[in-house]
């Protein structure tokens, strides 16, 4: 998959979405701008109306490759990626767009490794993502849709769980393989892919926009490559909350609504049996929310209803209001 002694470079533009994580963003922008211009033509930073000094810090940078695209309000990760990718195409004419969160960044040499690949048969390329300590980052492990592949379906059906459809650890040491779903951490998206399926749906706000986008691309005949030689690190130590408990609580809505949309796209005609299997598991999560169970169930019920209707154009303010914790006995 490598082209030896290749001297030409396709025009690559990075899109980074940030919200109130200045320290993480600083590391990411610094790492990106360390890359030579031949490897990375520009960096678009979408600032989702941060209040921690991010805007002032970005405004003080003088690198001509840095392109600022501030948002007047927080439109979530999904809105940020849609806006950033649209701006990159309109203003910078890239051949490929590289997307990432503000706490994720390529390791030195990763972009060179991408350019040395033969990408002519691929619509998108997903990097291998690790925690800073070197372990595989589970939340960014690509997958294959088990409803499209018999092997993955059997593994998932007979107790494989996430391991049934996610790529194996040994794939990180292999030559790469075709996948169906990838995250927006170290994902290289070609102009051909955008022409095929358009942009991410910014109305999703947060959670699952990457899965829906990449699965939609695969469903439309696009080909996505997992490339283990292109390495990213994801310093996601800022995640809040405890296991099984959503913090802040409004995330209950977006997580379950968007996951329902993803399941429907993935499962096709098998969606309804899948729904019967997952609903009890979702309802059981209420046990983790002592003192706010009524709010949890209200958000979950709304998420399921909107997910079944395919309703994504929901005002974020209304979800915040719904998530206001009621005072109930523990």
C-alpha positions in Angstrom: 0.0 0.0 0.0 3.0 2.2 -0.1 4.5 4.0 -3.1 8.2 4.1 -2.7 10.1 7.3 -3.4 6.8 9.2 -4.0 7.5 12.9 -4.3 4.0 14.3 -5.1 1.6 15.2 -2.4 -2.1 15.5 -2.5 -3.4 18.6 -0.8 -4.3 17.7 2.8 -6.3 20.1 5.2 -6.9 19.3 8.8 -10.2 20.2 10.6 -10.1 20.4 14.4 -13.2 21.0 16.5 -12.7 22.5 20.0 -14.8 23.6 23.0 -13.2 24.7 26.3 -10.2 22.5 26.2 -7.5 25.1 25.5 -4.6 23.0 27.0 -5.4 20.0 24.8 -6.0 22.2 21.7 -2.6 23.9 22.2 -0.8 20.6 22.0 -2.8 19.5 19.0 -2.3 22.7 17.0 1.4 22.7 17.8 1.8 19.1 16.6 -0.1 19.8 13.4 1.8 22.9 12.5 5.1 21.0 13.0 4.3 19.1 9.9 5.8 20.4 6.7 3.5 22.3 4.3 3.9 19.6 1.7 2.3 17.2 4.2 -0.4 19.6 5.6 -1.5 22.6 3.7 -3.7 24.1 6.3 -5.4 23.7 9.7 -9.0 24.8 10.2 -10.0 25.2 13.8 -13.7 25.4 14.6 -14.1 27.1 18.0 -17.5 26.2 19.4 -17.9 29.5 21.3 -15.3 28.5 24.0 -15.2 30.6 27.2 -11.8 29.6 28.4 -9.6 32.0 26.4 -9.4 29.7 23.3 -10.5 32.5 21.0 -7.9 34.9 22.2 -5.1 32.3 22.1 -6.0 31.3 18.5 -6.2 35.0 17.4 -2.6 35.5 18.7 -1.1 32.8 16.4 0.6 34.0 13.3 1.1 30.9 11.3 -0.4 31.5 7.8 -1.6 27.9 7.6 -3.9 28.3 10.6 -7.5 29.1 9.5 -9.9 30.2 12.3 -13.6 29.4 11.9 -15.3 30.6 15.1 -18.9 29.6 15.9 -21.3 32.1 17.5 -22.7 29.3 19.6 -21.8 25.8 20.6 -23.1 23.5 17.8 -21.5 20.4 19.2 -18.9 18.2 17.7 -21.2 17.2 14.8 -22.0 20.8 14.0 -18.4 21.7 14.2 -17.2 19.0 11.9 -19.9 19.9 9.3 -19.0 23.6 9.4 -15.3 22.9 9.4 -15.4 20.5 6.5 -17.7 22.8 4.5 -15.3 25.7 5.0 -12.3 23.7 4.1 -13.8 22.6 0.8 -15.1 26.1 0.0 -12.0 28.1 0.9 -9.0 25.7 0.7 -9.8 23.2 -2.1 -8.3 20.1 -0.5 -7.9 16.7 -2.0 -8.3 15.2 1.5 -9.6 16.4 4.8 -8.2 15.1 8.1 -10.7 15.4 11.0 -10.0 15.2 14.7 -11.1 16.3 18.2 -9.0 18.9 20.1 -7.5 16.2 22.3 -6.3 14.0 19.5 -3.3 14.5 17.3 -1.0 12.6 14.8 2.2 11.2 16.1 5.3 12.6 14.3 5.6 11.0 10.9 1.9 10.0 10.7 1.1 12.5 7.9 4.1 11.4 5.9 3.0 7.8 6.2 -0.4 8.8 4.9 1.1 10.5 1.8 3.3 7.5 1.1 0.2 5.3 0.7 -1.6 4.5 -2.5 -5.0 5.8 -1.7 -6.3 5.7 -5.3 -8.8 2.9 -4.5 -10.0 4.3 -1.2 -12.6 7.0 -0.3 -11.4 7.4 3.4 -8.6 6.2 5.6 -8.8 5.6 9.3 -5.7 5.9 11.5 -4.7 3.6 14.3 -5.5 5.5 17.5 -3.8 4.8 20.8 -3.9 6.3 24.3 -0.7 8.3 25.1 0.5 5.4 27.1 0.5 3.2 24.1 -2.6 1.1 24.6 -5.2 0.8 21.8 -7.9 3.5 22.3 -11.1 1.4 22.5 -13.5 4.2 21.7 -11.7 4.8 18.4 -11.4 1.2 17.3 -12.9 0.8 13.8 -15.5 -1.8 13.1 -17.3 -3.8 10.4 -21.0 -3.9 10.3 -22.0 -7.3 11.6 -25.3 -7.2 9.6 -23.3 -7.1 6.4 -20.6 -9.7 7.2 -21.4 -13.3 8.3 -18.3 -13.8 10.4 -18.8 -10.7 12.4 -22.5 -11.4 12.7 -21.8 -14.9 14.2 -19.2 -13.5 16.6 -21.5 -10.7 17.8 -24.5 -13.0 18.1 -22.7 -15.6 20.2 -21.4 -13.4 22.9 -18.6 -11.5 21.2 -19.9 -8.1 22.3 -17.9 -5.2 20.9 -15.1 -7.5 20.1 -17.4 -9.3 17.7 -17.5 -6.5 15.2 -14.5 -4.3 16.0 -11.3 -5.0 14.3 -8.8 -7.2 16.3 -5.7 -6.0 18.1 -3.6 -8.0 15.6 -5.0 -5.8 12.8 -3.0 -3.0 14.4 0.1 -4.9 13.4 -1.0 -5.9 10.0 -1.1 -4.4 6.5 -4.5 -2.8 6.9 -8.0 -3.9 6.0 -11.3 -2.6 4.8 -13.7 -1.4 7.5 -17.3 0.0 7.5 -17.2 2.4 10.5 -14.6 4.7 11.9 -14.4 7.7 14.3 -13.6 11.3 13.7 -10.2 10.9 15.3 -7.6 10.6 12.6 -10.0 10.0 9.7 -8.9 11.2 6.3 -11.9 11.9 4.0 -11.4 12.3 0.3 -13.2 14.8 -1.9 -14.6 11.8 -3.7 -16.3 10.7 -0.4 -17.8 14.1 0.1 -19.1 14.1 -3.5 -20.7 10.7 -2.8 -22.4 11.3 0.6 -21.9 15.0 1.4 -21.0 16.3 4.9 -21.7 15.0 8.5 -25.1 15.9 9.8 -24.5 18.8 12.2 -28.0 18.4 13.7 -26.8 15.3 15.6 -24.9 17.7 17.9 -22.7 15.1 19.7 -22.2 11.3 19.7 -22.3 9.0 16.7 -22.0 11.6 13.9 -18.8 9.9 12.8 -20.3 6.4 12.9 -23.4 7.5 10.9 -21.2 9.3 8.4 -18.7 6.5 7.8 -21.4 3.8 7.8 -23.4 5.9 5.3 -20.4 6.2 3.1 -19.9 2.4 3.2 -23.5 1.8 2.5 -23.2 4.0 -0.6 -20.4 2.0 -2.0 -17.5 4.0 -0.5 -14.4 2.1 0.6 -12.7 2.9 3.9 -9.2 1.6 4.8 -7.9 1.0 8.3 -4.2 2.0 8.0 -2.1 0.8 11.0 1.0 2.7 9.9 -0.8 6.0 10.3 -0.8 6.5 14.0 -2.7 9.0 16.2 -2.8 9.5 20.0 -6.0 10.4 21.8 -5.5 12.1 25.2 -9.1 11.7 26.4 -8.3 12.1 30.1 -10.8 15.0 30.4 -13.8 12.7 30.2 -16.0 13.3 33.2 -18.3 11.0 35.2 -18.2 7.5 36.5 -18.8 4.2 34.7 -22.4 3.9 33.6 -23.4 7.4 34.6 -23.8 10.3 32.1 -22.2 13.6 33.0 -23.6 16.1 32.2 -27.0 14.5 32.2 -28.2 16.0 28.9 -25.9 13.6 27.1 -28.4 10.8 27.8 -30.5 12.2 25.0 -28.0 12.5 22.2 -26.2 9.3 23.0 -29.3 7.1 22.8 -31.1 9.0 20.0 -28.0 8.9 17.7 -27.2 5.3 18.6 -30.7 4.4 17.6 -30.2 6.0 14.2 -26.9 4.1 13.8 -28.5 0.8 14.7 -31.3 1.4 12.2 -28.9 2.2 9.4 -26.7 -0.8 10.3 -29.4 -3.4 10.9 -31.8 -2.7 8.0 -34.8 -5.0 8.2 -33.4 -6.6 11.4 -33.7 -3.3 13.3 -36.9 -4.2 15.1 -35.6 -7.4 16.8 -32.4 -5.5 17.7 -34.6 -2.7 19.2 -36.4 -5.3 21.4 -33.0 -6.5 22.6 -31.4 -3.2 23.4 -34.3 -1.3 25.1 -34.2 -3.3 28.3 -30.4 -2.7 28.6 -30.9 1.0 28.1 -33.7 1.1 30.7 -31.5 -0.7 33.2 -29.0 2.2 33.1 -31.5 4.1 35.4 -29.9 2.3 38.3 -26.8 4.4 37.9 -28.7 7.7 38.3 -30.0 7.7 41.8 -31.6 11.0 42.6 -32.2 11.9 39.0 -34.0 8.8 37.7 -37.1 10.7 36.5 -34.9 13.0 34.4 -32.9 10.1 33.0 -36.1 8.3 31.9 -37.6 11.5 30.5 -34.5 12.1 28.4 -34.3 8.5 27.3 -37.9 8.3 26.3 -37.6 11.5 24.3 -34.4 10.1 22.6 -36.1 6.9 21.6 -39.1 8.7 20.2 -37.0 11.1 18.2 -34.7 8.3 17.1 -37.6 6.2 15.8 -38.9 9.3 13.9 -35.5 10.2 12.5 -35.8 13.6 14.2 -32.5 15.4 14.5 -33.4 19.1 14.3 -33.9 19.5 18.0 -33.0 22.7 19.8 -30.2 22.1 22.2 -31.7 24.5 24.7 -34.8 22.4 25.0 -32.7 19.4 25.9 -30.8 21.4 28.5 -34.1 22.4 30.1 -35.3 18.8 30.1 -32.1 17.7 31.8 -32.5 20.0 34.8 -32.3 17.6 37.7 -35.4 17.2 39.8 -35.1 17.1 43.6 -36.1 13.5 44.5 -35.3 11.3 47.5 -32.3 9.0 47.1 
